[in-house]
Amino acid sequence: MLQKVLSKQLLAQQALHNPALLLSLNNRRTFASGTKLAKFDYLDPLQLEDLLTEDEKMVRDAARDFAQDKLMSRVRKAYNEESFDPEIMKEMGA
């Protein structure tokens, strides 16, 4: 038992200097009951995606597409010119 604890401590010390080792250690972590930890999703850390209905996902996707297709180039241009186009607010529904 003591040897097992010491080997874990040694691995932890080595992991501080080797990020790849740290990631491999995290992938092996389990609860005391033996249940594996869920893999962490950096893009959705709170797993909000799972809470959205299909309609909410469609609204989110439509808003993202509008912002990327219609607004992004105009916003960049306005930022570079230090100006503001009030027409953008009308298009967004304000």
GUPA-450773 format. One record per atom (N, C-alpha, C, CB): residue number from 0; chain; x, y, z; atom name; residue in one letter. Coordinates in Angstrom, 1 decimal, m for minus. Glycine has a CB too. Example, Ala and Ser with C-alpha at 12.3 -4.5 7.8 and 13.67 -1.06 7.14 Angstrom:
# residues 2
+-----+-------+--------+--------+--------+------+------+
|  nr | kette |     px |     py |     pz | atom | rest |
+-----+-------+--------+--------+--------+------+------+
|   0 |     A |   13.2 |   m5.7 |    7.8 |    N |    A |
|   0 |     A |   12.3 |   m4.5 |    7.8 |   CA |    A |
|   0 |     A |   13.2 |   m3.3 |    7.8 |    C |    A |
|   0 |     A |   11.3 |   m4.5 |    9.0 |   CB |    A |
|   1 |     A |   12.8 |   m2.2 |    7.1 |    N |    S |
|   1 |     A |   13.7 |   m1.1 |    7.1 |   CA |    S |
|   1 |     A |   12.9 |    0.0 |    7.9 |    C |    S |
|   1 |     A |   14.1 |   m0.6 |    5.7 |   CB |    S |
+-----+-------+--------+--------+--------+------+------+
//
This chain:
# residues 94
+-----+-------+--------+--------+--------+------+------+
|  nr | kette |     px |     py |     pz | atom | rest |
+-----+-------+--------+--------+--------+------+------+
|   0 |     A |    0.8 |   m1.2 |    0.0 |    N |    M |
|   0 |     A |    0.0 |    0.0 |    0.0 |   CA |    M |
|   0 |     A |    0.9 |    1.3 |    0.0 |    C |    M |
|   0 |     A |   m0.9 |    0.0 |    1.2 |   CB |    M |
|   1 |     A |    1.9 |    1.3 |    0.9 |    N |    L |
|   1 |     A |    2.8 |    2.4 |    0.9 |   CA |    L |
|   1 |     A |    3.5 |    2.6 |   m0.4 |    C |    L |
|   1 |     A |    3.7 |    2.3 |    2.1 |   CB |    L |
|   2 |     A |    3.9 |    1.5 |   m1.0 |    N |    Q |
|   2 |     A |    4.6 |    1.6 |   m2.2 |   CA |    Q |
|   2 |     A |    3.7 |    2.2 |   m3.3 |    C |    Q |
|   2 |     A |    5.1 |    0.2 |   m2.7 |   CB |    Q |
|   3 |     A |    2.4 |    1.8 |   m3.3 |    N |    K |
|   3 |     A |    1.5 |    2.3 |   m4.3 |   CA |    K |
|   3 |     A |    1.3 |    3.9 |   m4.1 |    C |    K |
|   3 |     A |    0.1 |    1.6 |   m4.1 |   CB |    K |
|   4 |     A |    1.3 |    4.3 |   m2.9 |    N |    V |
|   4 |     A |    1.1 |    5.8 |   m2.6 |   CA |    V |
|   4 |     A |    2.4 |    6.5 |   m3.0 |    C |    V |
|   4 |     A |    0.9 |    6.0 |   m1.1 |   CB |    V |
|   5 |     A |    3.6 |    5.9 |   m2.8 |    N |    L |
|   5 |     A |    4.8 |    6.6 |   m3.2 |   CA |    L |
|   5 |     A |    4.9 |    6.6 |   m4.7 |    C |    L |
|   5 |     A |    6.0 |    5.8 |   m2.6 |   CB |    L |
|   6 |     A |    4.5 |    5.6 |   m5.4 |    N |    S |
|   6 |     A |    4.6 |    5.6 |   m6.8 |   CA |    S |
|   6 |     A |    3.7 |    6.6 |   m7.4 |    C |    S |
|   6 |     A |    4.3 |    4.2 |   m7.4 |   CB |    S |
|   7 |     A |    2.5 |    6.8 |   m6.8 |    N |    K |
|   7 |     A |    1.6 |    7.9 |   m7.3 |   CA |    K |
|   7 |     A |    2.2 |    9.3 |   m7.0 |    C |    K |
|   7 |     A |    0.2 |    7.8 |   m6.6 |   CB |    K |
|   8 |     A |    2.8 |    9.4 |   m5.9 |    N |    Q |
|   8 |     A |    3.5 |   10.7 |   m5.6 |   CA |    Q |
|   8 |     A |    4.6 |   11.0 |   m6.6 |    C |    Q |
|   8 |     A |    4.0 |   10.8 |   m4.2 |   CB |    Q |
|   9 |     A |    5.4 |   10.0 |   m6.9 |    N |    L |
|   9 |     A |    6.5 |   10.1 |   m7.9 |   CA |    L |
|   9 |     A |    5.9 |   10.5 |   m9.3 |    C |    L |
|   9 |     A |    7.3 |    8.8 |   m8.0 |   CB |    L |
|  10 |     A |    4.8 |    9.8 |   m9.7 |    N |    L |
|  10 |     A |    4.2 |   10.1 |  m11.0 |   CA |    L |
|  10 |     A |    3.7 |   11.6 |  m11.0 |    C |    L |
|  10 |     A |    3.0 |    9.2 |  m11.3 |   CB |    L |
|  11 |     A |    3.1 |   12.0 |   m9.9 |    N |    A |
|  11 |     A |    2.6 |   13.4 |   m9.8 |   CA |    A |
|  11 |     A |    3.7 |   14.4 |   m9.9 |    C |    A |
|  11 |     A |    1.8 |   13.6 |   m8.5 |   CB |    A |
|  12 |     A |    4.8 |   14.1 |   m9.3 |    N |    Q |
|  12 |     A |    6.0 |   15.0 |   m9.4 |   CA |    Q |
|  12 |     A |    6.5 |   15.1 |  m10.8 |    C |    Q |
|  12 |     A |    7.1 |   14.6 |   m8.4 |   CB |    Q |
|  13 |     A |    6.6 |   13.9 |  m11.5 |    N |    Q |
|  13 |     A |    7.0 |   13.9 |  m12.9 |   CA |    Q |
|  13 |     A |    6.0 |   14.6 |  m13.8 |    C |    Q |
|  13 |     A |    7.2 |   12.4 |  m13.3 |   CB |    Q |
|  14 |     A |    4.8 |   14.5 |  m13.5 |    N |    A |
|  14 |     A |    3.7 |   15.1 |  m14.3 |   CA |    A |
|  14 |     A |    3.8 |   16.6 |  m14.3 |    C |    A |
|  14 |     A |    2.3 |   14.6 |  m13.9 |   CB |    A |
|  15 |     A |    4.3 |   17.2 |  m13.3 |    N |    L |
|  15 |     A |    4.5 |   18.6 |  m13.2 |   CA |    L |
|  15 |     A |    5.4 |   19.1 |  m14.3 |    C |    L |
|  15 |     A |    5.0 |   19.1 |  m11.8 |   CB |    L |
|  16 |     A |    6.4 |   18.3 |  m14.7 |    N |    H |
|  16 |     A |    7.3 |   18.7 |  m15.7 |   CA |    H |
|  16 |     A |    7.0 |   18.2 |  m17.1 |    C |    H |
|  16 |     A |    8.7 |   18.3 |  m15.3 |   CB |    H |
|  17 |     A |    6.0 |   17.3 |  m17.2 |    N |    N |
|  17 |     A |    5.6 |   16.7 |  m18.4 |   CA |    N |
|  17 |     A |    4.1 |   16.7 |  m18.6 |    C |    N |
|  17 |     A |    6.2 |   15.2 |  m18.5 |   CB |    N |
|  18 |     A |    3.6 |   17.7 |  m19.3 |    N |    P |
|  18 |     A |    2.1 |   17.9 |  m19.5 |   CA |    P |
|  18 |     A |    1.5 |   16.6 |  m20.1 |    C |    P |
|  18 |     A |    1.8 |   19.1 |  m20.3 |   CB |    P |
|  19 |     A |    2.2 |   15.9 |  m21.0 |    N |    A |
|  19 |     A |    1.6 |   14.7 |  m21.7 |   CA |    A |
|  19 |     A |    1.3 |   13.7 |  m20.6 |    C |    A |
|  19 |     A |    2.5 |   14.2 |  m22.8 |   CB |    A |
|  20 |     A |    2.2 |   13.5 |  m19.7 |    N |    L |
|  20 |     A |    2.1 |   12.6 |  m18.6 |   CA |    L |
|  20 |     A |    0.9 |   12.9 |  m17.7 |    C |    L |
|  20 |     A |    3.4 |   12.4 |  m17.8 |   CB |    L |
|  21 |     A |    0.7 |   14.2 |  m17.5 |    N |    L |
|  21 |     A |   m0.4 |   14.7 |  m16.7 |   CA |    L |
|  21 |     A |   m1.7 |   14.4 |  m17.4 |    C |    L |
|  21 |     A |   m0.3 |   16.2 |  m16.5 |   CB |    L |
|  22 |     A |   m1.8 |   14.6 |  m18.7 |    N |    L |
|  22 |     A |   m3.0 |   14.2 |  m19.4 |   CA |    L |
|  22 |     A |   m3.3 |   12.7 |  m19.3 |    C |    L |
|  22 |     A |   m2.9 |   14.7 |  m20.8 |   CB |    L |
|  23 |     A |   m2.3 |   11.9 |  m19.5 |    N |    S |
|  23 |     A |   m2.5 |   10.5 |  m19.4 |   CA |    S |
|  23 |     A |   m2.9 |   10.1 |  m18.0 |    C |    S |
|  23 |     A |   m1.2 |    9.7 |  m19.8 |   CB |    S |
|  24 |     A |   m2.4 |   10.7 |  m17.0 |    N |    L |
|  24 |     A |   m2.9 |   10.4 |  m15.6 |   CA |    L |
|  24 |     A |   m4.3 |   10.8 |  m15.4 |    C |    L |
|  24 |     A |   m2.0 |   11.2 |  m14.6 |   CB |    L |
|  25 |     A |   m4.8 |   11.9 |  m16.0 |    N |    N |
|  25 |     A |   m6.1 |   12.4 |  m15.8 |   CA |    N |
|  25 |     A |   m7.1 |   11.4 |  m16.5 |    C |    N |
|  25 |     A |   m6.3 |   13.8 |  m16.4 |   CB |    N |
|  26 |     A |   m6.7 |   10.8 |  m17.6 |    N |    N |
|  26 |     A |   m7.5 |    9.9 |  m18.3 |   CA |    N |
|  26 |     A |   m7.7 |    8.6 |  m17.5 |    C |    N |
|  26 |     A |   m6.9 |    9.6 |  m19.7 |   CB |    N |
|  27 |     A |   m6.8 |    8.3 |  m16.6 |    N |    R |
|  27 |     A |   m6.9 |    7.1 |  m15.8 |   CA |    R |
|  27 |     A |   m7.6 |    7.3 |  m14.5 |    C |    R |
|  27 |     A |   m5.6 |    6.5 |  m15.6 |   CB |    R |
|  28 |     A |   m8.0 |    8.5 |  m14.1 |    N |    R |
|  28 |     A |   m8.6 |    8.7 |  m12.8 |   CA |    R |
|  28 |     A |  m10.0 |    8.1 |  m12.7 |    C |    R |
|  28 |     A |   m8.7 |   10.2 |  m12.6 |   CB |    R |
|  29 |     A |  m10.3 |    7.6 |  m11.6 |    N |    T |
|  29 |     A |  m11.6 |    7.0 |  m11.3 |   CA |    T |
|  29 |     A |  m12.0 |    7.3 |   m9.9 |    C |    T |
|  29 |     A |  m11.6 |    5.4 |  m11.5 |   CB |    T |
|  30 |     A |  m13.3 |    7.2 |   m9.7 |    N |    F |
|  30 |     A |  m13.8 |    7.4 |   m8.3 |   CA |    F |
|  30 |     A |  m13.5 |    6.1 |   m7.5 |    C |    F |
|  30 |     A |  m15.4 |    7.7 |   m8.3 |   CB |    F |
|  31 |     A |  m13.7 |    6.2 |   m6.2 |    N |    A |
|  31 |     A |  m13.4 |    5.1 |   m5.3 |   CA |    A |
|  31 |     A |  m14.3 |    3.9 |   m5.7 |    C |    A |
|  31 |     A |  m13.7 |    5.4 |   m3.9 |   CB |    A |
|  32 |     A |  m15.5 |    4.1 |   m6.2 |    N |    S |
|  32 |     A |  m16.4 |    3.0 |   m6.6 |   CA |    S |
|  32 |     A |  m15.9 |    2.4 |   m7.9 |    C |    S |
|  32 |     A |  m17.8 |    3.6 |   m6.8 |   CB |    S |
|  33 |     A |  m14.9 |    2.9 |   m8.6 |    N |    G |
|  33 |     A |  m14.4 |    2.4 |   m9.8 |   CA |    G |
|  33 |     A |  m15.0 |    3.0 |  m11.1 |    C |    G |
|  33 |     A |  m14.8 |    0.9 |   m9.9 |   CB |    G |
|  34 |     A |  m16.0 |    4.0 |  m10.9 |    N |    T |
|  34 |     A |  m16.6 |    4.7 |  m12.0 |   CA |    T |
|  34 |     A |  m15.6 |    5.6 |  m12.6 |    C |    T |
|  34 |     A |  m17.9 |    5.4 |  m11.5 |   CB |    T |
|  35 |     A |  m15.5 |    5.6 |  m13.9 |    N |    K |
|  35 |     A |  m14.5 |    6.5 |  m14.6 |   CA |    K |
|  35 |     A |  m15.1 |    7.9 |  m14.6 |    C |    K |
|  35 |     A |  m14.3 |    6.0 |  m16.0 |   CB |    K |
|  36 |     A |  m14.1 |    8.9 |  m14.5 |    N |    L |
|  36 |     A |  m14.5 |   10.3 |  m14.7 |   CA |    L |
|  36 |     A |  m14.9 |   10.6 |  m16.1 |    C |    L |
|  36 |     A |  m13.4 |   11.2 |  m14.2 |   CB |    L |
|  37 |     A |  m15.9 |   11.4 |  m16.3 |    N |    A |
|  37 |     A |  m16.2 |   11.8 |  m17.7 |   CA |    A |
|  37 |     A |  m15.1 |   12.7 |  m18.3 |    C |    A |
|  37 |     A |  m17.6 |   12.6 |  m17.7 |   CB |    A |
|  38 |     A |  m14.9 |   12.5 |  m19.6 |    N |    K |
|  38 |     A |  m13.9 |   13.3 |  m20.3 |   CA |    K |
|  38 |     A |  m14.4 |   14.8 |  m20.3 |    C |    K |
|  38 |     A |  m13.7 |   12.8 |  m21.7 |   CB |    K |
|  39 |     A |  m13.4 |   15.7 |  m20.0 |    N |    F |
|  39 |     A |  m13.7 |   17.1 |  m19.9 |   CA |    F |
|  39 |     A |  m13.8 |   17.7 |  m21.3 |    C |    F |
|  39 |     A |  m12.7 |   17.9 |  m19.1 |   CB |    F |
|  40 |     A |  m14.9 |   18.4 |  m21.6 |    N |    D |
|  40 |     A |  m15.1 |   19.1 |  m22.9 |   CA |    D |
|  40 |     A |  m14.8 |   20.6 |  m22.8 |    C |    D |
|  40 |     A |  m16.5 |   18.8 |  m23.4 |   CB |    D |
|  41 |     A |  m13.6 |   21.0 |  m23.3 |    N |    Y |
|  41 |     A |  m13.2 |   22.4 |  m23.2 |   CA |    Y |
|  41 |     A |  m14.1 |   23.4 |  m23.9 |    C |    Y |
|  41 |     A |  m11.8 |   22.5 |  m23.6 |   CB |    Y |
|  42 |     A |  m14.8 |   22.9 |  m25.0 |    N |    L |
|  42 |     A |  m15.7 |   23.8 |  m25.7 |   CA |    L |
|  42 |     A |  m17.0 |   24.0 |  m25.0 |    C |    L |
|  42 |     A |  m15.9 |   23.2 |  m27.1 |   CB |    L |
|  43 |     A |  m17.4 |   23.0 |  m24.2 |    N |    D |
|  43 |     A |  m18.7 |   23.1 |  m23.5 |   CA |    D |
|  43 |     A |  m18.5 |   22.6 |  m22.1 |    C |    D |
|  43 |     A |  m19.8 |   22.3 |  m24.2 |   CB |    D |
|  44 |     A |  m17.7 |   23.3 |  m21.2 |    N |    P |
|  44 |     A |  m17.4 |   22.8 |  m19.9 |   CA |    P |
|  44 |     A |  m18.5 |   22.6 |  m19.0 |    C |    P |
|  44 |     A |  m16.4 |   23.8 |  m19.2 |   CB |    P |
|  45 |     A |  m19.6 |   23.3 |  m19.1 |    N |    L |
|  45 |     A |  m20.8 |   23.1 |  m18.3 |   CA |    L |
|  45 |     A |  m21.8 |   22.2 |  m18.9 |    C |    L |
|  45 |     A |  m21.4 |   24.5 |  m18.0 |   CB |    L |
|  46 |     A |  m21.5 |   21.7 |  m20.1 |    N |    Q |
|  46 |     A |  m22.4 |   20.8 |  m20.8 |   CA |    Q |
|  46 |     A |  m23.8 |   21.4 |  m21.1 |    C |    Q |
|  46 |     A |  m22.5 |   19.5 |  m20.1 |   CB |    Q |
|  47 |     A |  m23.7 |   22.7 |  m21.4 |    N |    L |
|  47 |     A |  m25.0 |   23.4 |  m21.7 |   CA |    L |
|  47 |     A |  m25.6 |   22.9 |  m23.0 |    C |    L |
|  47 |     A |  m24.7 |   24.9 |  m21.8 |   CB |    L |
|  48 |     A |  m24.8 |   22.4 |  m23.9 |    N |    E |
|  48 |     A |  m25.3 |   21.9 |  m25.2 |   CA |    E |
|  48 |     A |  m26.4 |   20.8 |  m25.0 |    C |    E |
|  48 |     A |  m24.2 |   21.3 |  m26.1 |   CB |    E |
|  49 |     A |  m26.2 |   20.0 |  m24.0 |    N |    D |
|  49 |     A |  m27.1 |   18.9 |  m23.7 |   CA |    D |
|  49 |     A |  m28.4 |   19.4 |  m23.2 |    C |    D |
|  49 |     A |  m26.5 |   17.9 |  m22.7 |   CB |    D |
|  50 |     A |  m28.5 |   20.6 |  m22.7 |    N |    L |
|  50 |     A |  m29.7 |   21.2 |  m22.1 |   CA |    L |
|  50 |     A |  m30.6 |   21.8 |  m23.1 |    C |    L |
|  50 |     A |  m29.3 |   22.1 |  m21.0 |   CB |    L |
|  51 |     A |  m30.0 |   22.1 |  m24.3 |    N |    L |
|  51 |     A |  m30.8 |   22.8 |  m25.3 |   CA |    L |
|  51 |     A |  m31.7 |   21.9 |  m26.1 |    C |    L |
|  51 |     A |  m29.8 |   23.5 |  m26.3 |   CB |    L |
|  52 |     A |  m32.9 |   22.4 |  m26.4 |    N |    T |
|  52 |     A |  m33.8 |   21.7 |  m27.2 |   CA |    T |
|  52 |     A |  m33.4 |   21.9 |  m28.7 |    C |    T |
|  52 |     A |  m35.3 |   22.1 |  m27.0 |   CB |    T |
|  53 |     A |  m34.0 |   21.1 |  m29.6 |    N |    E |
|  53 |     A |  m33.7 |   21.3 |  m31.0 |   CA |    E |
|  53 |     A |  m34.0 |   22.7 |  m31.5 |    C |    E |
|  53 |     A |  m34.4 |   20.2 |  m31.9 |   CB |    E |
|  54 |     A |  m35.1 |   23.3 |  m31.0 |    N |    D |
|  54 |     A |  m35.5 |   24.6 |  m31.5 |   CA |    D |
|  54 |     A |  m34.5 |   25.6 |  m31.0 |    C |    D |
|  54 |     A |  m36.9 |   25.0 |  m30.9 |   CB |    D |
|  55 |     A |  m34.0 |   25.5 |  m29.7 |    N |    E |
|  55 |     A |  m33.0 |   26.4 |  m29.2 |   CA |    E |
|  55 |     A |  m31.7 |   26.3 |  m30.0 |    C |    E |
|  55 |     A |  m32.8 |   26.1 |  m27.7 |   CB |    E |
|  56 |     A |  m31.4 |   25.1 |  m30.4 |    N |    K |
|  56 |     A |  m30.1 |   24.9 |  m31.2 |   CA |    K |
|  56 |     A |  m30.3 |   25.5 |  m32.5 |    C |    K |
|  56 |     A |  m29.8 |   23.4 |  m31.3 |   CB |    K |
|  57 |     A |  m31.5 |   25.5 |  m33.1 |    N |    M |
|  57 |     A |  m31.7 |   26.1 |  m34.4 |   CA |    M |
|  57 |     A |  m31.6 |   27.6 |  m34.3 |    C |    M |
|  57 |     A |  m33.1 |   25.7 |  m35.0 |   CB |    M |
|  58 |     A |  m32.1 |   28.2 |  m33.2 |    N |    V |
|  58 |     A |  m32.0 |   29.7 |  m33.0 |   CA |    V |
|  58 |     A |  m30.6 |   30.1 |  m32.8 |    C |    V |
|  58 |     A |  m32.9 |   30.1 |  m31.8 |   CB |    V |
|  59 |     A |  m29.8 |   29.3 |  m32.0 |    N |    R |
|  59 |     A |  m28.4 |   29.6 |  m31.8 |   CA |    R |
|  59 |     A |  m27.6 |   29.5 |  m33.1 |    C |    R |
|  59 |     A |  m27.8 |   28.6 |  m30.8 |   CB |    R |
|  60 |     A |  m27.9 |   28.5 |  m33.9 |    N |    D |
|  60 |     A |  m27.2 |   28.4 |  m35.1 |   CA |    D |
|  60 |     A |  m27.5 |   29.5 |  m36.1 |    C |    D |
|  60 |     A |  m27.5 |   27.0 |  m35.8 |   CB |    D |
|  61 |     A |  m28.8 |   29.9 |  m36.1 |    N |    A |
|  61 |     A |  m29.2 |   31.0 |  m37.0 |   CA |    A |
|  61 |     A |  m28.6 |   32.3 |  m36.6 |    C |    A |
|  61 |     A |  m30.8 |   31.1 |  m37.0 |   CB |    A |
|  62 |     A |  m28.5 |   32.6 |  m35.3 |    N |    A |
|  62 |     A |  m27.9 |   33.8 |  m34.8 |   CA |    A |
|  62 |     A |  m26.4 |   33.8 |  m35.1 |    C |    A |
|  62 |     A |  m28.1 |   33.9 |  m33.3 |   CB |    A |
|  63 |     A |  m25.7 |   32.6 |  m35.0 |    N |    R |
|  63 |     A |  m24.3 |   32.5 |  m35.3 |   CA |    R |
|  63 |     A |  m24.0 |   32.7 |  m36.8 |    C |    R |
|  63 |     A |  m23.8 |   31.2 |  m34.8 |   CB |    R |
|  64 |     A |  m24.9 |   32.1 |  m37.6 |    N |    D |
|  64 |     A |  m24.7 |   32.3 |  m39.0 |   CA |    D |
|  64 |     A |  m24.9 |   33.7 |  m39.5 |    C |    D |
|  64 |     A |  m25.7 |   31.4 |  m39.8 |   CB |    D |
|  65 |     A |  m25.9 |   34.4 |  m38.9 |    N |    F |
|  65 |     A |  m26.2 |   35.8 |  m39.2 |   CA |    F |
|  65 |     A |  m25.0 |   36.7 |  m38.8 |    C |    F |
|  65 |     A |  m27.5 |   36.3 |  m38.5 |   CB |    F |
|  66 |     A |  m24.5 |   36.4 |  m37.6 |    N |    A |
|  66 |     A |  m23.4 |   37.2 |  m37.1 |   CA |    A |
|  66 |     A |  m22.1 |   37.0 |  m38.0 |    C |    A |
|  66 |     A |  m23.0 |   36.9 |  m35.7 |   CB |    A |
|  67 |     A |  m21.9 |   35.8 |  m38.4 |    N |    Q |
|  67 |     A |  m20.7 |   35.5 |  m39.2 |   CA |    Q |
|  67 |     A |  m20.8 |   36.0 |  m40.6 |    C |    Q |
|  67 |     A |  m20.4 |   34.0 |  m39.2 |   CB |    Q |
|  68 |     A |  m22.0 |   35.8 |  m41.2 |    N |    D |
|  68 |     A |  m22.2 |   36.1 |  m42.7 |   CA |    D |
|  68 |     A |  m22.5 |   37.6 |  m42.9 |    C |    D |
|  68 |     A |  m23.3 |   35.3 |  m43.2 |   CB |    D |
|  69 |     A |  m23.3 |   38.2 |  m42.1 |    N |    K |
|  69 |     A |  m23.8 |   39.5 |  m42.4 |   CA |    K |
|  69 |     A |  m23.0 |   40.6 |  m41.6 |    C |    K |
|  69 |     A |  m25.2 |   39.6 |  m42.0 |   CB |    K |
|  70 |     A |  m22.6 |   40.3 |  m40.4 |    N |    L |
|  70 |     A |  m22.1 |   41.3 |  m39.5 |   CA |    L |
|  70 |     A |  m20.5 |   41.4 |  m39.4 |    C |    L |
|  70 |     A |  m22.6 |   41.1 |  m38.1 |   CB |    L |
|  71 |     A |  m19.9 |   40.2 |  m39.4 |    N |    M |
|  71 |     A |  m18.5 |   40.2 |  m39.1 |   CA |    M |
|  71 |     A |  m17.6 |   41.1 |  m40.0 |    C |    M |
|  71 |     A |  m18.0 |   38.8 |  m39.3 |   CB |    M |
|  72 |     A |  m17.8 |   41.1 |  m41.3 |    N |    S |
|  72 |     A |  m17.0 |   42.0 |  m42.1 |   CA |    S |
|  72 |     A |  m17.3 |   43.5 |  m41.9 |    C |    S |
|  72 |     A |  m17.2 |   41.7 |  m43.6 |   CB |    S |
|  73 |     A |  m18.6 |   43.8 |  m41.6 |    N |    R |
|  73 |     A |  m18.9 |   45.2 |  m41.4 |   CA |    R |
|  73 |     A |  m18.4 |   45.7 |  m40.0 |    C |    R |
|  73 |     A |  m20.4 |   45.4 |  m41.4 |   CB |    R |
|  74 |     A |  m18.4 |   44.8 |  m39.0 |    N |    V |
|  74 |     A |  m18.0 |   45.1 |  m37.7 |   CA |    V |
|  74 |     A |  m16.4 |   45.3 |  m37.7 |    C |    V |
|  74 |     A |  m18.3 |   44.0 |  m36.7 |   CB |    V |
|  75 |     A |  m15.7 |   44.5 |  m38.4 |    N |    R |
|  75 |     A |  m14.3 |   44.6 |  m38.5 |   CA |    R |
|  75 |     A |  m13.9 |   46.0 |  m39.2 |    C |    R |
|  75 |     A |  m13.7 |   43.5 |  m39.3 |   CB |    R |
|  76 |     A |  m14.7 |   46.3 |  m40.3 |    N |    K |
|  76 |     A |  m14.4 |   47.5 |  m41.0 |   CA |    K |
|  76 |     A |  m14.7 |   48.7 |  m40.1 |    C |    K |
|  76 |     A |  m15.3 |   47.6 |  m42.3 |   CB |    K |
|  77 |     A |  m15.8 |   48.7 |  m39.4 |    N |    A |
|  77 |     A |  m16.1 |   49.8 |  m38.5 |   CA |    A |
|  77 |     A |  m15.1 |   49.9 |  m37.3 |    C |    A |
|  77 |     A |  m17.5 |   49.6 |  m37.9 |   CB |    A |
|  78 |     A |  m14.6 |   48.8 |  m36.8 |    N |    Y |
|  78 |     A |  m13.6 |   48.8 |  m35.8 |   CA |    Y |
|  78 |     A |  m12.3 |   49.5 |  m36.3 |    C |    Y |
|  78 |     A |  m13.3 |   47.4 |  m35.3 |   CB |    Y |
|  79 |     A |  m11.9 |   49.1 |  m37.5 |    N |    N |
|  79 |     A |  m10.7 |   49.6 |  m38.1 |   CA |    N |
|  79 |     A |  m10.8 |   51.1 |  m38.4 |    C |    N |
|  79 |     A |  m10.3 |   48.9 |  m39.3 |   CB |    N |
|  80 |     A |  m12.0 |   51.5 |  m38.8 |    N |    E |
|  80 |     A |  m12.2 |   53.0 |  m39.1 |   CA |    E |
|  80 |     A |  m12.7 |   53.8 |  m37.9 |    C |    E |
|  80 |     A |  m13.3 |   53.1 |  m40.2 |   CB |    E |
|  81 |     A |  m12.9 |   53.1 |  m36.7 |    N |    E |
|  81 |     A |  m13.4 |   53.7 |  m35.5 |   CA |    E |
|  81 |     A |  m14.7 |   54.4 |  m35.7 |    C |    E |
|  81 |     A |  m12.3 |   54.7 |  m34.9 |   CB |    E |
|  82 |     A |  m15.6 |   53.7 |  m36.4 |    N |    S |
|  82 |     A |  m16.9 |   54.3 |  m36.6 |   CA |    S |
|  82 |     A |  m18.0 |   53.3 |  m36.2 |    C |    S |
|  82 |     A |  m17.0 |   54.7 |  m38.2 |   CB |    S |
|  83 |     A |  m19.2 |   53.7 |  m36.3 |    N |    F |
|  83 |     A |  m20.3 |   52.8 |  m36.0 |   CA |    F |
|  83 |     A |  m21.4 |   53.0 |  m37.0 |    C |    F |
|  83 |     A |  m20.9 |   53.1 |  m34.6 |   CB |    F |
|  84 |     A |  m22.0 |   51.9 |  m37.5 |    N |    D |
|  84 |     A |  m23.0 |   51.9 |  m38.5 |   CA |    D |
|  84 |     A |  m24.3 |   51.6 |  m37.8 |    C |    D |
|  84 |     A |  m22.8 |   50.9 |  m39.6 |   CB |    D |
|  85 |     A |  m25.2 |   52.6 |  m37.6 |    N |    P |
|  85 |     A |  m26.5 |   52.3 |  m36.9 |   CA |    P |
|  85 |     A |  m27.4 |   51.4 |  m37.6 |    C |    P |
|  85 |     A |  m27.2 |   53.6 |  m36.6 |   CB |    P |
|  86 |     A |  m27.2 |   51.1 |  m38.9 |    N |    E |
|  86 |     A |  m28.0 |   50.2 |  m39.6 |   CA |    E |
|  86 |     A |  m27.9 |   48.8 |  m39.1 |    C |    E |
|  86 |     A |  m27.6 |   50.2 |  m41.1 |   CB |    E |
|  87 |     A |  m26.7 |   48.5 |  m38.5 |    N |    I |
|  87 |     A |  m26.5 |   47.1 |  m37.9 |   CA |    I |
|  87 |     A |  m27.6 |   46.9 |  m36.8 |    C |    I |
|  87 |     A |  m25.1 |   47.0 |  m37.3 |   CB |    I |
|  88 |     A |  m27.9 |   47.9 |  m36.0 |    N |    M |
|  88 |     A |  m28.8 |   47.7 |  m34.9 |   CA |    M |
|  88 |     A |  m30.2 |   47.4 |  m35.5 |    C |    M |
|  88 |     A |  m28.9 |   48.9 |  m34.0 |   CB |    M |
|  89 |     A |  m30.6 |   48.1 |  m36.6 |    N |    K |
|  89 |     A |  m31.9 |   47.8 |  m37.2 |   CA |    K |
|  89 |     A |  m32.0 |   46.4 |  m37.7 |    C |    K |
|  89 |     A |  m32.1 |   48.8 |  m38.3 |   CB |    K |
|  90 |     A |  m30.9 |   45.9 |  m38.3 |    N |    E |
|  90 |     A |  m30.9 |   44.6 |  m38.9 |   CA |    E |
|  90 |     A |  m31.0 |   43.5 |  m37.8 |    C |    E |
|  90 |     A |  m29.6 |   44.3 |  m39.7 |   CB |    E |
|  91 |     A |  m30.4 |   43.8 |  m36.6 |    N |    M |
|  91 |     A |  m30.4 |   42.9 |  m35.5 |   CA |    M |
|  91 |     A |  m31.8 |   42.9 |  m34.8 |    C |    M |
|  91 |     A |  m29.3 |   43.2 |  m34.5 |   CB |    M |
|  92 |     A |  m32.7 |   43.8 |  m35.1 |    N |    G |
|  92 |     A |  m34.0 |   43.8 |  m34.6 |   CA |    G |
|  92 |     A |  m34.2 |   44.7 |  m33.4 |    C |    G |
|  92 |     A |  m34.3 |   42.4 |  m34.1 |   CB |    G |
|  93 |     A |  m33.3 |   45.6 |  m33.2 |    N |    A |
|  93 |     A |  m33.4 |   46.6 |  m32.1 |   CA |    A |
|  93 |     A |  m34.4 |   47.7 |  m32.4 |    C |    A |
|  93 |     A |  m32.1 |   47.1 |  m31.6 |   CB |    A |
+-----+-------+--------+--------+--------+------+------+
//
